[in-house]
């Protein structure tokens, strides 16, 4: 069993609280993604699980063991860092087997496990090469293979794809997802890239200012963000927000009025209306708007329009017949609208 339990973890650097009593339970074999902007505490939380940082308060558990005070080598984990940290003077085989040699694993076992790791990552033909002879994507795979062959039940990954170009990242995401299905390790994956989080994670913990803002399955968080921050961070483009108040059965703000029937019982309350770009339709006699920019993106076009004084992103067919400065109307899919308190940004119950 390699479930991970983090209970009220607190970490302070000087006067800055990097973690503010974070609690998180990760199931055995789960792929958990820690997602958030730079400085939110996600890497600090990962390093506390690894033992590279000691929590100032709280506890960390791996399986049935309380590992809060244990050194990293005693926690039975493997880690892949943002910088690949491959040794330039060692071959690929030497790099993959380095941790095993440090544990004094017998040579025949090392050779067998290095071969298995190389087969999993498609590195068999590169075993005799040195890192300088590899591409960035290949060096990244070497770092992952080195972690996998340690046969630790917990795998920690700190933005391992951030140094790859867009095409390599696309392939590496698919490779890592396939690997997780094959090796079944409990994995914590840190990233600031919401596309990585959505495509790879079983669950996502969205972090902000040293705390967890929301935990859930990728589509649960995408469709039902718990706050304006989550809605604005998850999604490309992010969720649109209109600020206004409920008046006479509709929703009105600065320069616009939306004839929506929800939310009921909120007369006069200042709210945010959140709606995704793909849940807005151009035309149909809806809300007046003015086109700012049209961006053809191959499979679709992204139209930026102004509603009142607020810019709104709309996902439209790639052949949409609109142009800048054109007056249009927008219609929202009311069933997909999310309502949030204008002051706190917290989502209202559906």
Helices and strands as residue ranges (DSSP letters): E 4-13, E 16-26, E 31-35, H 42-50, E 57-62, E 65-66, G 72-74, E 77-80, H 92-96, H 98-102, H 107-120, G 124-126, G 131-133, H 136-148, E 154-158, H 166-183, E 186-191, H 194-200, E 203-208, E 211-216, H 218-223, H 228-233, E 240-247, E 250-253, E 256-258, E 270-275, G 277-279, E 280-296, E 301-307, E 310-316, E 327-332, G 334-336, E 338-341
